């Protein structure tokens, strides 16, 4: 049977989600906990909605696992708890304190934690005045030494919305597309004085969110014009002036799924290679912003 597991973690002491030899990973801890409480003969394999990098946090992560139905049904033992309730209690009893399971449910038919997702929402926190930094939030807030214009950053961020090839903001992976739909990218300054970004998309490629943040920081500093990040996007290649921001300011906040009767359909759509419409693609020999014509 397939389980949906909702969980959260402090990524500070992890080398990211993915299991790696000799390194501490969220996947390894959660798989070991599930294997232990279910007394599985083999490690339980997990499929996650979003693979985070080292140091990145999650408040609303989701994964699925295919487990033995009888072992799951036996979790309550002699108690009157449901298997779902018992799973949450027993998992949190064996997990380290920087990982918390929020919910365990039997997944609806067609559910795939990765491919059924409609969108993922991330948050990034920046403090440009160290006097305002709450020491309790030091693990999820990046301190920036220069004052930032949040209105300019917000305007620059909104210029990037829509369906685009985000190759300029992604670390390219062989055979993987960098076409994504950026649904929301906005900046506000909270009551505590900390700048907070909301970044929402159907999916993200490697380092995309931290690069999107790095693209608007120079705008906030006044070193670049508001339309500069959009020019970088149109150029279609990574720009050395775009910094990949530190990981600890980033948190996966939410993964949204369609109604149960559309889960399988959504998974099929997500597995298809995404491409830009022909009218939105630039010919290989067409110059980008600031480039001389090719001859």
N, C-alpha and C positions, 0 to 999 in steps of 0.2 A: 504494500500500500504506500501511497505517497503522502508525506507530511509537508505542510508549510510551517516554517519556523520563522517567527519575527524576533529580532534580537538587536542588541546595541553593544557598543564597545568603545573603550578609550584606546585609541590607536597608538598612544605614546610609546609603549614598550613592545610593539609588534612590528614585524617586517612586512606588514601589509596583510591582506586577506589570504593570498595564495600560499599553500604549503610549500616550504623550501627546505632542502636538507640542511641541517645544522642551524636553522633559524626559527625563531618563535613566530608563528602565524596564527591568525584568528581561525582559519579553516582547520588547522591541526587541533586546536583546543576544542572547538565545537564538535568536530568529528569524533575525537577521543571521548568526549562526554556522552555523546549519543551512543557510541559503541558500548560504553561501559554500562549505562543504565538499561540498554536493551539486551546486554549480554550477547552482542553480535559476534559471530565467529570471525568476521572480517571487518576492517574499518569501514564505517558508514561513509559513503560518498555523498558529497554535497554539491549542489549547483546554486550559485548565488546570483542575486539580481545585479549587483555591482561590485566589481573587484577593486578594492581600494589599495592605494600605495602605502608604503611604510609611513607611519606617523599620522595618517588620516583617520578620523573618527567616524562613528556612525551612531545615529540615534534611532534610525528607522530602517535597518537592514532586513532583508528577506532572503531565505534560501529554501530549497526543497531537498528532501531525502527520501529515497525508496527503501522501506524497512519491512521487516517481517511482521505481518498483521498479528499473529498470535503473541509475539513478544511485546508489541505495543499494547495489546489488550490486557496483558498481565501486569502492566506497570502499577496499577493501584494496589495490588496485593489484597489485603483484607480490609482496606479502607473503603469508604463510600465515595471516594473521588472518582471523577471520570478519568479515562486514560489521558486526555488532554491536560487536565489539571495536574495529574500526577507527573506527567512529563515535564511541565514547567517547574514544579517543585524539586523534582529529583535532578534535573539538569542544573538548576541554579545551586544545588547542594554540592555539585562536584566541579563546577566551572570556577576558574579563578575570578577574583573580584572585578577585573577590568572587562569582563564579558557578562552580559545579563540577557537571559531569554525572557522575552515579554509574553509570548504566546506560542502555542503549538496547536495546530488544527489539522484534521484530515483534509487534504487538498481536494478541491473540486476536480471533476474530470477535465482533462485538457490543460491543467495548470502546469506551467513551467516558470520557475522563479525568474529566470533570465529573459526568455523570449516572450512570455506573456505580458511583460510589463509595458504599460503605455508611456510612462514617463518617470524620470528620476529627478528629485529636487535636492540640491546641495546648498549649503550655507558657507560663506567665507567671512571671517572676522578680522578686521584690521584696526589697530589702535595707533593713532598718530600723535598722541599726547600721553607719555608714559605715566603722568600724574593721575590719569583717569583709569589706568589699568587695574582691574580687580585681580589681586593675586590668585584668587580661587579659580579665575578663568585663564590663567597664564598658559595652560596646556592646549587651549583651543582658540587662542587669540595671538595674532602676529603683531609685534610692535614695529611700527614704521617711524623712522627718525625725522621725516619731513612732513609738514602739514599738508593735508590733502583737501582738495575742493570736491566734495561729494556730489554736487550738482553737475559738475563737468564730467565726472566719472560715470554718473548715471546716464547722461546724454550720450556719451561715447558707447556705453554698454548697449543701449537700446538700438543703436545703429547696426548691431550685429544680429538682430533677431531674424528668424525665418529659416528656410531651407537653404543650406549652403554646403560647399565643400570646405570643411574646417582644417584642411591640411596644414595651414599656417600655424595652427594652435595644437597640433597633435604630434606625438611621436609615431612615425609611420611604422606599421607592422605589415609584414609580407602577407599579401592576399586579403588584407582588411580594408574596407572602405572608410573614408573619413567624411562621408556625407552624413550630416545630422540636421535635425530641425531644432533650433534653439527657440524655445517657447517663451521664456522670460529670462531676462538678465537685467537686474536693477540694483541700485545702491541706495541705502538710507543711512543716516546717522542716528543711532538710538539715543534714548534718554540718558544713557550712561556715557555718551560721547564716543562710543565705538562705532566704526563704520561696518556695516553688514551687507553682504551681497546675497541675493537670491539668484540661483542659476538653475533653470528648469529646461530639460530637453527630453526627447524621446529616448535618447541614449547618449553616451559620451565615449570618446576614444581616449587613449592613454595620454595623461597629463593635460587634457583639454581644459578642465575647469581652472586649474592653477595658472595655465597660460592665458586664459581669458582675463583673469584677474591681473596678471602681469602686464597685459596690453593696455589696461586703463589706468594703472598707477602713474605712469609718466604724464598722462593727461591731468590727473589730479594734482600732480606736482607743478603743473604749468610748463613742462618741458616739451609737450606735444599738443597738437591741436585736437579738437574733439573728433574730427573725422579720420585721424590717423589709424586707429585700430581697424576701421572699415577698409582702409587702403591696404593694410597688411593682409586682411582676409581676402581681398580681391586678388592680391599678388599670388596667393596660393602656395607660398613656401615659408618656412620658418624664418623669422627675422631675429638676428642676434640682439636687437634692442628690446625684444619681448622676454622678460624674465619669467622662468617657471617659479612661482612663489612657493614659500615654505609650506610643507604639508600640514603642519599642525593647526593651521587656521581653517582647514577644510573639514566639513562634516556632511555625511550623507544623511539627509533629514527624512526623506519619504520616498517610497516606491508606490506608484499607483497602478492598479490593474483594472481591466474592464469587467463588466458583469460576467458571472460564471459561464453563461451560455456563449460568450465570445472569446473565452480564454484560448481555445485551440486555434481559432481563426487568427487571433492576434499573434500567436506563436509562429504560425505559418508565414504571416506577413513579415514578421521581424527577421526570420531566417533568410528571406530573399535579399540579395545584394541591392543596396540602395544606390541610386544614381540621380544626378541632377537632370531636370528636363533639358532637352536639347537647346532651348532658348536661353537657359541659364549658364550653359557651359561655354568657357572661353576656348577658342581654338588654340592649339599648342603654340602656333607662331604669332598669336595676337599678344601685343605688349600689355603688361599690367600697369597699374599706376606708377608713374615715375620711371618706367623702363623705356629705353630707346627702341624704336622699331627694329625688328629683326630684318636682315637682308639675305 
